[in-house]
Each structure stands twice: as structure tokens, then as C-alpha cells.
Amino acid sequence: MQYDRLELPAGDDQLIVLYVNKDTAQSVEVATFINEIALDAAHLRSNGWRLRSVASVPMREVGTTGNVLFQSGGGYATQVALVAVFIAGALET
């Protein structure tokens, strides 16, 4: 899966990472995309960052004309942004 990745430091102990897949007009394979984040989280863990949360933002959805005009559902996402928040050090208990 091809995607863009952008790191946004949020202070000394937080890191926001934005992942946006390349829009290929194909339905987004969610499991594949989440696996990419898991691999990145494992890499960042070796640098002292822990994954705190993940959220998704649909960016482009397609469907038939009827689905678009009448908002009847049935579309599928071809581009999505996943936002991961990492914190430095150990998790608080």
C-alpha cells in the first residue's frame, strides 16, 4: 500500500503521525493500512515512543450517482487519513 506519512511534534512528549493513502480509486484495505501503522509503531517504540490512540478521517468516498444525489449510502472510501498519537516513555498507570 502506498501512503504519505507526516510527523507532527506536539510538545516534548507527544508525536502526531498522519498517514494518508494514495487514492487509486480502489476500496481502502483497512487491515493492510492498520498493519502499516502497527509496523511503524513497533519501529517508533525502539525510539521511546508508545502508541496512544488511532483515529480515522474519510477523505474521499465514491458511489453511484443515486447514492451521491440521494445520500442513500452504498459508497466506499478510496482515500482515508489515519491519525496516530504517540507519547514518549512508559504509559502511566
TILUMMAR-204073 format. One record per residue: residue in three letters; x negated, y, z negated of N, C-alpha, C in turn; chain. Coordinates in nm, 2 decimals. Each point is the difference from the previous one (the first is absolute). Last residue first. Layout:
% residues N
+------+--------+--------+--------+--------+--------+--------+--------+--------+--------+------+
: code :   n_c1 :   n_c2 :   n_c3 :  ca_c1 :  ca_c2 :  ca_c3 :   c_c1 :   c_c2 :   c_c3 : unit :
+------+--------+--------+--------+--------+--------+--------+--------+--------+--------+------+
:  Ala :      X :      Y :      Z :      X :      Y :      Z :      X :      Y :      Z :    A :
...
+------+--------+--------+--------+--------+--------+--------+--------+--------+--------+------+
This chain:
% residues 93
+------+--------+--------+--------+--------+--------+--------+--------+--------+--------+------+
: code :   n_c1 :   n_c2 :   n_c3 :  ca_c1 :  ca_c2 :  ca_c3 :   c_c1 :   c_c2 :   c_c3 : unit :
+------+--------+--------+--------+--------+--------+--------+--------+--------+--------+------+
:  Thr :  -0.01 :   0.45 :  -3.48 :   0.10 :  -0.10 :  -0.06 :   0.08 :   0.06 :  -0.10 :    A :
:  Glu :  -0.31 :   0.16 :   0.46 :   0.04 :   0.03 :  -0.14 :   0.10 :  -0.11 :  -0.04 :    A :
:  Leu :  -0.38 :  -0.07 :   0.39 :   0.14 :   0.04 :  -0.02 :   0.02 :   0.02 :  -0.15 :    A :
:  Ala :  -0.49 :   0.07 :   0.22 :   0.09 :  -0.10 :  -0.04 :   0.14 :   0.05 :  -0.02 :    A :
:  Gly :  -0.32 :   0.26 :   0.34 :  -0.02 :  -0.07 :  -0.12 :   0.10 :  -0.10 :  -0.03 :    A :
:  Ala :   0.14 :   0.39 :   0.33 :  -0.14 :  -0.04 :  -0.04 :   0.00 :  -0.08 :  -0.13 :    A :
:  Ile :   0.41 :   0.02 :   0.37 :  -0.05 :   0.07 :  -0.11 :  -0.14 :  -0.05 :  -0.03 :    A :
:  Phe :   0.37 :   0.03 :   0.45 :  -0.10 :  -0.07 :  -0.08 :  -0.05 :   0.09 :  -0.11 :    A :
:  Val :   0.43 :  -0.05 :   0.38 :  -0.06 :   0.08 :  -0.10 :  -0.10 :  -0.09 :  -0.08 :    A :
:  Ala :   0.25 :   0.00 :   0.52 :  -0.05 :  -0.08 :  -0.12 :  -0.07 :   0.10 :  -0.09 :    A :
:  Val :   0.36 :  -0.02 :   0.45 :  -0.07 :   0.09 :  -0.09 :  -0.04 :  -0.08 :  -0.13 :    A :
:  Leu :   0.17 :  -0.07 :   0.55 :  -0.01 :  -0.06 :  -0.13 :  -0.09 :   0.09 :  -0.09 :    A :
:  Ala :   0.31 :   0.05 :   0.48 :  -0.12 :   0.04 :  -0.08 :   0.02 :  -0.07 :  -0.13 :    A :
:  Val :   0.18 :  -0.12 :   0.52 :   0.03 :   0.02 :  -0.14 :  -0.13 :   0.05 :  -0.07 :    A :
:  Gln :   0.27 :  -0.14 :   0.51 :  -0.12 :   0.07 :  -0.06 :   0.04 :   0.03 :  -0.15 :    A :
:  Thr :   0.29 :  -0.24 :   0.28 :  -0.12 :  -0.02 :   0.08 :  -0.12 :   0.07 :  -0.06 :    A :
:  Ala :   0.52 :  -0.19 :  -0.17 :  -0.11 :   0.09 :  -0.02 :  -0.11 :  -0.04 :   0.09 :    A :
:  Tyr :   0.53 :  -0.09 :   0.10 :  -0.11 :  -0.06 :  -0.07 :  -0.11 :   0.10 :   0.00 :    A :
:  Gly :   0.59 :  -0.03 :   0.04 :  -0.13 :   0.04 :   0.05 :  -0.11 :  -0.08 :  -0.07 :    A :
:  Gly :   0.48 :  -0.02 :  -0.10 :  -0.05 :  -0.09 :   0.11 :  -0.13 :   0.04 :   0.06 :    A :
:  Gly :   0.41 :   0.32 :  -0.21 :  -0.11 :  -0.09 :  -0.04 :  -0.05 :  -0.08 :   0.11 :    A :
:  Ser :   0.33 :   0.36 :   0.03 :   0.06 :  -0.13 :  -0.04 :  -0.11 :  -0.10 :  -0.05 :    A :
:  Gln :   0.05 :   0.50 :   0.18 :  -0.07 :  -0.04 :  -0.12 :   0.06 :  -0.13 :  -0.06 :    A :
:  Phe :   0.09 :   0.23 :   0.43 :   0.11 :  -0.02 :  -0.10 :  -0.06 :  -0.05 :  -0.13 :    A :
:  Leu :  -0.29 :   0.12 :   0.37 :   0.11 :   0.10 :   0.01 :   0.11 :  -0.02 :  -0.11 :    A :
:  Val :  -0.37 :  -0.31 :   0.04 :  -0.05 :   0.14 :  -0.03 :   0.11 :   0.10 :  -0.01 :    A :
:  Asn :   0.09 :  -0.46 :   0.12 :  -0.05 :   0.01 :  -0.14 :  -0.04 :   0.14 :  -0.04 :    A :
:  Gly :   0.14 :  -0.08 :   0.44 :   0.11 :  -0.01 :  -0.09 :  -0.05 :   0.01 :  -0.14 :    A :
:  Thr :  -0.32 :  -0.04 :   0.33 :   0.06 :   0.14 :   0.01 :   0.12 :   0.00 :  -0.10 :    A :
:  Thr :  -0.37 :  -0.35 :  -0.13 :   0.07 :   0.03 :   0.12 :   0.07 :   0.13 :  -0.01 :    A :
:  Gly :  -0.45 :  -0.05 :  -0.26 :   0.12 :  -0.08 :   0.00 :   0.07 :   0.03 :   0.13 :    A :
:  Val :  -0.47 :   0.13 :  -0.35 :   0.07 :  -0.01 :   0.13 :   0.12 :  -0.09 :  -0.01 :    A :
:  Glu :  -0.36 :   0.33 :  -0.33 :   0.09 :  -0.12 :   0.01 :   0.07 :   0.01 :   0.14 :    A :
:  Arg :  -0.44 :   0.23 :  -0.31 :   0.07 :  -0.01 :   0.13 :   0.08 :  -0.13 :   0.00 :    A :
:  Met :  -0.21 :   0.14 :  -0.40 :  -0.03 :   0.12 :   0.08 :   0.07 :  -0.01 :   0.13 :    A :
:  Pro :   0.04 :  -0.19 :  -0.55 :   0.02 :  -0.03 :   0.14 :  -0.03 :   0.13 :   0.09 :    A :
:  Val :  -0.21 :  -0.14 :  -0.48 :   0.07 :   0.11 :   0.06 :   0.02 :  -0.04 :   0.15 :    A :
:  Ser :  -0.14 :  -0.25 :  -0.52 :   0.00 :   0.01 :   0.15 :   0.09 :   0.12 :   0.05 :    A :
:  Ala :  -0.34 :  -0.17 :  -0.46 :   0.13 :   0.04 :   0.05 :   0.00 :   0.01 :   0.15 :    A :
:  Val :  -0.29 :  -0.19 :  -0.48 :   0.01 :   0.01 :   0.15 :   0.14 :   0.04 :   0.03 :    A :
:  Ser :  -0.38 :  -0.01 :  -0.46 :   0.13 :   0.00 :   0.07 :  -0.01 :   0.01 :   0.15 :    A :
:  Arg :  -0.38 :  -0.07 :  -0.30 :   0.10 :   0.03 :  -0.10 :   0.14 :  -0.01 :   0.06 :    A :
:  Leu :  -0.54 :  -0.19 :   0.07 :   0.12 :   0.03 :   0.07 :   0.11 :   0.03 :  -0.11 :    A :
:  Arg :  -0.53 :   0.08 :  -0.08 :   0.10 :  -0.10 :  -0.02 :   0.13 :   0.05 :   0.07 :    A :
:  Trp :  -0.58 :   0.10 :   0.01 :   0.14 :   0.04 :   0.02 :   0.09 :  -0.11 :  -0.01 :    A :
:  Gly :  -0.50 :  -0.02 :  -0.01 :   0.06 :   0.06 :  -0.12 :   0.14 :   0.05 :   0.01 :    A :
:  Asn :  -0.29 :  -0.23 :   0.33 :  -0.05 :   0.14 :  -0.02 :   0.07 :   0.06 :  -0.12 :    A :
:  Ser :   0.12 :  -0.43 :   0.16 :  -0.14 :  -0.01 :  -0.03 :  -0.07 :   0.13 :  -0.02 :    A :
:  Arg :   0.46 :  -0.02 :   0.12 :  -0.02 :  -0.04 :  -0.14 :  -0.15 :  -0.02 :  -0.03 :    A :
:  Leu :   0.15 :   0.11 :   0.44 :  -0.01 :   0.11 :  -0.09 :  -0.02 :  -0.04 :  -0.14 :    A :
:  His :   0.06 :  -0.34 :   0.31 :  -0.13 :   0.07 :   0.03 :  -0.01 :   0.12 :  -0.09 :    A :
:  Ala :   0.40 :  -0.24 :  -0.02 :  -0.11 :  -0.08 :  -0.05 :  -0.13 :   0.06 :   0.02 :    A :
:  Ala :   0.37 :   0.21 :   0.18 :   0.00 :   0.01 :  -0.14 :  -0.11 :  -0.08 :  -0.07 :    A :
:  Asp :   0.08 :  -0.04 :   0.47 :  -0.07 :   0.13 :  -0.04 :   0.00 :   0.02 :  -0.15 :    A :
:  Leu :   0.22 :  -0.38 :   0.16 :  -0.14 :  -0.01 :   0.03 :  -0.08 :   0.13 :  -0.04 :    A :
:  Ala :   0.47 :   0.01 :  -0.04 :  -0.06 :  -0.09 :  -0.10 :  -0.15 :  -0.02 :   0.02 :    A :
:  Ile :   0.25 :   0.24 :   0.33 :  -0.02 :   0.08 :  -0.13 :  -0.06 :  -0.09 :  -0.11 :    A :
:  Glu :   0.10 :  -0.21 :   0.40 :  -0.11 :   0.09 :   0.03 :  -0.02 :   0.09 :  -0.13 :    A :
:  Asn :   0.37 :  -0.29 :   0.00 :  -0.12 :  -0.08 :  -0.01 :  -0.13 :   0.10 :   0.02 :    A :
:  Ile :   0.43 :   0.16 :   0.09 :  -0.02 :   0.00 :  -0.15 :  -0.13 :  -0.08 :  -0.03 :    A :
:  Phe :   0.14 :   0.01 :   0.45 :  -0.04 :   0.14 :  -0.04 :  -0.03 :   0.00 :  -0.15 :    A :
:  Thr :   0.17 :  -0.40 :   0.19 :  -0.14 :   0.03 :   0.05 :  -0.05 :   0.13 :  -0.05 :    A :
:  Ala :   0.45 :  -0.12 :  -0.10 :  -0.10 :  -0.08 :  -0.08 :  -0.14 :   0.02 :   0.05 :    A :
:  Val :   0.35 :   0.23 :   0.23 :  -0.02 :   0.05 :  -0.14 :  -0.10 :  -0.09 :  -0.07 :    A :
:  Glu :   0.08 :   0.12 :   0.51 :  -0.02 :  -0.12 :  -0.07 :  -0.04 :   0.03 :  -0.14 :    A :
:  Val :   0.28 :   0.30 :   0.38 :  -0.11 :  -0.01 :  -0.09 :   0.00 :  -0.13 :  -0.07 :    A :
:  Ser :   0.19 :   0.08 :   0.50 :   0.04 :   0.00 :  -0.14 :  -0.12 :  -0.02 :  -0.09 :    A :
:  Gln :  -0.08 :   0.22 :   0.48 :   0.03 :  -0.13 :  -0.06 :   0.05 :   0.02 :  -0.14 :    A :
:  Ala :  -0.18 :   0.34 :   0.29 :   0.14 :  -0.03 :   0.03 :   0.04 :  -0.14 :  -0.03 :    A :
:  Thr :  -0.41 :   0.23 :  -0.13 :  -0.02 :  -0.08 :   0.13 :   0.14 :  -0.03 :   0.05 :    A :
:  Asp :  -0.26 :   0.34 :  -0.37 :   0.13 :  -0.03 :   0.05 :  -0.02 :  -0.07 :   0.14 :    A :
:  Lys :  -0.34 :   0.00 :  -0.44 :   0.02 :   0.06 :   0.13 :   0.13 :  -0.05 :   0.06 :    A :
:  Asn :  -0.06 :   0.06 :  -0.54 :  -0.03 :  -0.09 :   0.12 :   0.02 :   0.07 :   0.13 :    A :
:  Val :  -0.15 :   0.18 :  -0.50 :   0.10 :   0.02 :   0.10 :  -0.03 :  -0.09 :   0.12 :    A :
:  Tyr :  -0.14 :   0.12 :  -0.55 :  -0.02 :  -0.10 :   0.11 :   0.12 :   0.02 :   0.10 :    A :
:  Leu :  -0.25 :   0.27 :  -0.45 :   0.11 :   0.00 :   0.09 :  -0.04 :  -0.10 :   0.12 :    A :
:  Val :  -0.15 :   0.10 :  -0.55 :  -0.05 :  -0.04 :   0.14 :   0.13 :  -0.02 :   0.08 :    A :
:  Ile :  -0.19 :   0.26 :  -0.48 :   0.12 :  -0.04 :   0.08 :  -0.06 :  -0.04 :   0.14 :    A :
:  Leu :  -0.20 :   0.03 :  -0.53 :  -0.03 :   0.01 :   0.15 :   0.13 :  -0.05 :   0.07 :    A :
:  Gln :  -0.22 :   0.17 :  -0.53 :   0.11 :  -0.05 :   0.09 :  -0.04 :   0.02 :   0.14 :    A :
:  Asp :  -0.25 :   0.16 :  -0.39 :   0.03 :  -0.13 :  -0.03 :   0.11 :  -0.06 :   0.08 :    A :
:  Asp :  -0.19 :   0.46 :   0.03 :  -0.11 :  -0.09 :  -0.02 :   0.03 :  -0.15 :  -0.02 :    A :
:  Gly :   0.32 :   0.33 :   0.29 :  -0.06 :   0.01 :  -0.13 :  -0.12 :  -0.10 :  -0.01 :    A :
:  Ala :   0.24 :  -0.08 :   0.37 :   0.10 :   0.07 :  -0.08 :  -0.05 :   0.02 :  -0.14 :    A :
:  Pro :  -0.17 :  -0.13 :   0.55 :  -0.03 :   0.00 :  -0.14 :   0.11 :   0.09 :  -0.07 :    A :
:  Leu :   0.04 :  -0.27 :   0.46 :   0.03 :   0.13 :  -0.05 :  -0.03 :   0.00 :  -0.15 :    A :
:  Glu :  -0.08 :  -0.30 :   0.50 :  -0.02 :   0.00 :  -0.15 :   0.02 :   0.15 :  -0.04 :    A :
:  Leu :   0.16 :  -0.31 :   0.44 :  -0.04 :   0.13 :  -0.05 :  -0.01 :   0.00 :  -0.15 :    A :
:  Arg :   0.06 :  -0.33 :   0.49 :  -0.01 :   0.00 :  -0.14 :  -0.06 :   0.14 :  -0.05 :    A :
:  Asp :   0.27 :  -0.28 :   0.45 :  -0.09 :   0.11 :  -0.05 :   0.01 :  -0.01 :  -0.15 :    A :
:  Tyr :   0.08 :  -0.43 :   0.35 :   0.06 :   0.11 :  -0.08 :  -0.11 :   0.10 :  -0.04 :    A :
:  Gln :   0.12 :  -0.51 :   0.27 :  -0.07 :   0.12 :   0.01 :   0.07 :   0.11 :  -0.08 :    A :
:  Met :  -0.02 :  -0.57 :  -0.01 :   0.08 :   0.12 :   0.00 :  -0.09 :   0.12 :   0.00 :    A :
+------+--------+--------+--------+--------+--------+--------+--------+--------+--------+------+
